[in-house]
Amino acid sequence: MNGIYDRNNGTFIRRHAEKLIFLMAVLFASLVTGLAVWQTDVKAQSELQQHLAGEVLRFHVLANSDSSEDQALKLEVRDAVLDYLEREMPEGADVAETTDWIRRHTAKIEQTAGNTVREAGYDYPVSAAVTTCFFPDKTYGDVTFPAGNYEALRVEIGAAQGQNWWCVLYPNLCFLDTVNAVVPDEGKQKLKNVLTEEEYSQVTAVSDFEIRWFFWK
């Protein structure tokens, strides 16, 4: 009886060991496959971000602080600078030409922002420059910009310690109202013009935000 018991028990243990080995092999294969897919996705995102960074120019306004007054002032400065750019920035320029124009007019942009600050009754210093900034992932409307470094017109108000506001100056779109809207087809087409079909499909996503396209409607 002991021999039969031991033999059956050994068979039972061996079968369970084989099942365990099989499950571990499946798990390992799944982990390897998942890691490979993840690495591919990360590489694709990195390549997309780098290409997109070379095709867009962003706009970044930093408030002095998070107080309601400073945040309201930030929006006044934003509007004043956008009004100036919409009125003065030449049409038909590519991203390099747009960036060069803004670099040559940063003094005027800074003056426009500074006048807005003083007219609102504040004495905060204001600086404006085209620089490279890190932006986190941002999704507005149907468009997602992956995290990474982008060139941007950066306007700093006072200590520049408050929440910021951003948009895209090239290809001629800015995000102002983020409530209940759909990206206009005209705005989407402008982004399509600077991306491949695959890249465009990667940066478009469903969202509840609104995009207002500002320049060259």
N, C-alpha and C positions, 0 to 999 in steps of 0.2 A: 504493500500500500504506500509505503513511504517513497518507493521508487517512482510509482505512478504519480504521486502528489508532486514530488520534486520535478518530474519531467513536465507535467502540466503547468506547474508554477513557473518553470523556466521559460516555457513557450509563451505564457501570458506576459512575462516580463519582457521577453525579446520583442514581442509584437508591439507592446507599448513603447519600447525604446525605438523601434523602427518608425512608429507614428510620430514620436517626438522629434526624431531626426528629420523626418519628412517635413513636419510643420516648421522646424527651425530653418530648413533649406528654403521653404516657400517664403518665410518671413525675411530671410536674408536677401533673396532675389528681389522681393518687393522693395526692400530698403535700398538696394543698389539701383533698381529702376527708378525709384522715386528721387534718389539723389541725382541721377543722371538727368532726369527731367527738370529738376530744380536748377541744376547748374546751367542747363540749356536756357531756361527761362531767365535766369539772372544775366547770362551773357546777352541774350536778346534785348532785355530791358536796358542793359548798359549801352549796347550799340545804338538802340533807339534814342536814348537820352543824349548821347554824344552827337548824333546826327541832328536831333531836334535843337540842341543847344547852338549848333552852327547856323540854324535857319530862323531863329527867333530872337527878338530883343524884348526883354521884359521891363516892367516899370514897378518900382518898389518905393512906397512912402512909409516912413517910420514916424510914429507919433512921439511926442516928448514923454508921455506917460499913458497909463490906462485910465486916467480920470475921464469923466464924461466930457469935460471941457476940452481936454487935449485931443480926445478922439474926434470930437466934432470939428476941431481946428484942422486935424489931419485931412478930413474930407473936403474942407474948404480949400486947402492947399492942393489936394488932388484935382479938384474941379478946375482951379485956376491954371494949373500946369497943363491939364488936358485941353483946356480951351486954347491956350497958347499954341500947343503942338498941333491941334487940329487946324488952326488958322494959318500957321506959318510953315509947318513941315511940308516939303515938296512931295507931290504925288509921283507915283511910278518908280520910286527908288527901290533898290533891293535892300537886303538886310545890312550889307556892308556900307552902302551909301547912307542909309537911314542912321546907322550907328555913328558914322563919321559926321553927319550933319548935327546930330545931338551933341557929340563931343565938342564941336565948334560953337555950340550955342548953350553950353552949360551955365555960363555966366548969366545969360538972359533968363534961363530957367530958374536959376538960383534967385535972381532978382525978383522974378514973378512970384515965387514962393515966399520970399522974404517980405515983399510988399503986402501979401495976403495976411501974413502973420501979424505985421504991425497994424494993418487996418482993423484987425480983429482985437487989438488992444494988448498984444503980447510982445515981449522983447526977446523971444527965443532966437538964437542964431540958427541959420539954415544953411545946409550944404547940399550941393548937387554934383553928381559925378557918374560917369559910366564905369562900372566896375563889375567884377565877377562875384556873384553871390551864390550861396547854397540855398536851394529851395526844397522843401519837402514835397511829397506827392500832393498834387492839387487836382481835384475834379470839379469842374464847373459845367453845368449843362451836359452836353454830349462830349466834352473834351477833357482828357486827363493828361496832365504833364507829369512825367515820372520824376522822382527826386533826383537831384544832381546840381551841378554848377551851371549857371547860365549868366550870360552878360545881361546887365540891367542898368537902366537909369535909376539910380538910387538917390532919393531925396530924404535927408534926415532933418527932423525938426527938434531943436533943443538937445536934450540928452538922448533922444532916439531910443528910449527904453519901453515904449508902449507897443501895443499890438500894431502890426503893419497891415498895409493894403497893397495889393498888386494887380497888375493886368499885363497884357502883351501889347507892345507898341508895334511890333512887326511880327506876323503879317497883318497889321492894322486891325487889331481887335482889343477891346478892353472890357473887363468884367466890372460892371457897376452895380447892377441889381441882381441879388442872388435869391429871388423868391419867385417860384412858380412860372417858369418860362421854358421855351424850347429854342435851341440855337437856330437862327435863320439859315436857310440854304446858302445864301450869299456868303455868310461868314464861314460856313463849312468849306465852301469852294476855295476860299482864300487859303485855308490851311492845307487843303488837298494839293494846291499848286506847289507847295514847297516840300511835300512828303511823297514817298512812294505809296502805292496802293496798300501794301502790307503794313507800312508804318502808320498810315492814316487809320486803318482798321484797329491798330493797337492802341491808339490814343483816343478813340471815340468810345464812350461808355454811356449807359443810361443813368440819368441823375435827375433830381428835382430842382436843380439850380437854374437860374436864368443867366444868359450871356447877352450883353448888349454890345453890338459891334459898332465901333465909334467912327473909324476913319474911312473915308472914301466909299460911302454907301452908294 
